[in-house]
Amino acid sequence: MAINTGLASLSEGLWTAATGTYMLAVVAYTGEYAFGRNGRIAGTAAAVKHVVNAGATVKQPALVGAGAPIDPPPAPAGPYGAGIVTKRDSDAGRRWGRIAVLLTVLGALLHLACVAIRGIAVDRVPWGNMYEFTLVVGLVATLAWLITLNRMPQLRYLGLFVMMPVLVVMFLAGTLYTKASKLVPALQSYWLAIHVSSVAVAEGILLTSAALTAMYLVRIRFEKGNLRRLTTLGARLPSAASLDKAAYRTVAFAFPIYTAGVIFGAIWAEAAWGRYWGWDPKETWAFIAWVIYAMYLHARATAGWRGRQAAFINLLGFGAMTFNFFVVNIVISGLHSYAGLN
Amino acid sequence: MYLIRRLWRRLTSMRTAIVLLFLLALAAVPGSLLPQRPLNPSKVDAYIAGHGAWGRFLDRIGAYDVFGSFWFSAIYLLLFASLIGCLIPRIAVYARALRAKPIKAPRHLDRLAENATLSTALAPADAARRAAADLRPRWRTAVREEAGATTVSAEKGYSREAGNLIFHISLLAALILVAIGKLYSYQGSIVSVEGTSFCNRPISYDTFHSGRLVDTGRLANFCIDDLNSFTASYRADGSPQQFRADVTYSTGVNGPAKRDTITVNHPLRTEGDRVYLISHGYAPTVTVTRPGQAPITDTEAFLGEDQNFTSEGAFSFPGADDKLGSDLGLSGVFAPTAQITAGVVTSVAPTVKDPVLALLAYTGTLNPTGQPQSVYSLNAAAISSGKLKQVAAKNLALGQTMTLPDGTTVRFDGYKQWASLQVSHDPTQVYLLIAAVLMVAGLLGSLAVRRRRLWLRITPGSDQQGTGRSLVAVGGLARSDTGNFSAEFAAVVERLAAALDSTGGPPEVAAASPEPLGAGRD
């Protein structure tokens, strides 16, 4: 079957539409973050907590919220004016937040249509080159975010930190753009559907984990009393403990998928290249990233390595993964040269 | 002895494992950034030549064969030892834990992160039995009598550690299988022109590598009796669509001839051996007629130099033994769809539409030194030293002939296609796959299963309250940090309340104590 150029260009139009919608969603998330309840109140509560620690007042159940602003307490009694401002901000924030989620859902639908129609246009799975793969990773990340939102709506105000990377991924896909084309014989295998999709899902989730870890590193510095410019962002983030836990859970979820993805790759390599493992650059970096994430899982269960050390290992793992995708695909030549960029 | 024990303890600690994992990841990096001899030896030579002393230094420390180097092996053998040293005691601990009863209830259940209080009309011993029975399908339970109370201890999530152990044992098994596979595997590759045959013997192959324990005299008995045809199909835009090699093969000493099609993702799998289609190209045919001699026809594989199969190769026709310097060599360029600009032939399509064979004819001595040389080109040293002299050059279309000064004629008869086939053998593959599946299964168990402990302390009702109901204190502890234990605990308490309610009325749940500070919130 020939390539359906009409559908292919429709898919390209949908990329533009999805990216534009995500952009607006990011603007709306920014609005919620700036005017939202969580930010202001958590900040105020944190400030009050310092006073409490100094011994000024003691009983104040609402102050627990400073440690876990995911579920913020009602506004503490403060100066009258401040209370009014907080109230007004809270409504504005909620409005922005709702718009942001609506736009994210719309963007995800356009994104899904973009990927699906590309697949129909070329009559194969829509992840045969870097452009398509990047689009799929972005879609997985957005869907993962929407699922998270559905379960934990209170996390909505963090949308800025999730959708910003997704937007970057969309632009990256744009720079990696490849004309709709059929697959070379080496990619004509059902393993393309299995191996690449499992790796894409794992990478999408690990991207989320890396974002959570970056937030954790900001937050932990804030919690330790470091109030320099960047760390003040931490005032509006969830507690370090819950970020750490969420980062761990995402890795714990993605690691077996990633492991299976690498094993699927080995099974495919056995059928396509005559050996299950040959230290091709792609395989080598898949191994490196796997070892680093294994390190992370061990570090998190070892005294003295928990916390920041483990967080850095998580980011290192994501770095290896990203290197494997961009540098190995584009710069280093190997058997996995399917970028479609030459 | 003390020192050894200390060293061993240090080696098998988790910290050491983390450091070794880091070193392993770090050591693998040059394997992807520097050219590697097992993958591409000529690139390594070029790299060494281009980097002088630095290039030679890297060669000495094995940086061009990272995954076979002593330092990479040292790291993974240490990791191996560390893993074994960690696993053996853990297996023992786990075996004991499987047989042991869940541990005694702590004195103050209300101090646990999750706790609740129920009441029941049942006597403590009956309530304990009923609660244990209710928990038993998913929990391991033990009922104990204390002074003035009956306790139930329950624990679940044992398969978390089982998964953990299965993963690590399978990983060890996989590494051992890889090592065994290296010893018993072999690989041969051959360029096979349509209509030719070969058998699975080291001598048949152009290149052959085998592990140390392979008995090369007794490889599996099979032959590719005929490469019937090779077909490459292309799409309208010139991109390749499918490559396929149709072969007739037989296994065993006198096995029947069978036919099969080898494509890029579908090797031919015989018993224990796989035959892969690696690459392909064209093999032009020429007929050489020397004056007064019978014509000789030869077909030689030419190597494709670009996507459109502008291919280079050579024909060698040794002269009579008694006449030194009477060899004939033809160096050629074959283009399946030729375009000739300023006498230079290039191909503009990978398929055959207008084949041209451009030939340079040389006479003299083909191989003055007698050393093995490439079959794809004439001896460059012989040409530059004048031992081989160019005597004619012509671009031949199909059927055309060129005549050399001595009257010899060379006719371009036609072409065939060739397929490069690789035969691989590795007896451990299937077992390795099993180990890999177990690894993933173990991982799922160790990361998804949650360890939980639950205790009940049931005390007889006091007459102060006048109800006569027994009091049931429930406490829970999450021993691994996945999942939402608060919700899970609440559900368990609700079930227990229903199970302990003998009257049929709604169970009376005394106020659960407020969540203590610092409890894990999910």
Interface residues (C-beta under 8 A of the other chain):
Chain A: A2 V64 A68 D71 S181 K182 V184 P185 A186 Q188 S189 W191 A241 S242 K245 Y248 R249 A252 F253 F255 P256 T259 A260 I263 A266 I267 W268 E270 A271 A272 W273 G274 R275 Y276 W277 G278 W279 D280 P281 T284 W285 F287 I288 V291 I292 A294 M295 L297 H298 A299 A301 T302 G304 W305 A320 V328 I332
Chain B: M14 R15 A17 I18 L21 F22 L24 A25 A28 V29 G31 S32 L33 Q36 P38 L39 V66 F67 V178 Q187 R235 A236 D237 S239 P240 Q241 Q242 F243 T263 V264 N265 H266 P267 R274 Y276 I278 Q422 S424 D426 Q429 L432 L433 A436 V437 M439 V440 L443 L444 L447 A448 D481 T482 L517 G520 R521 D522
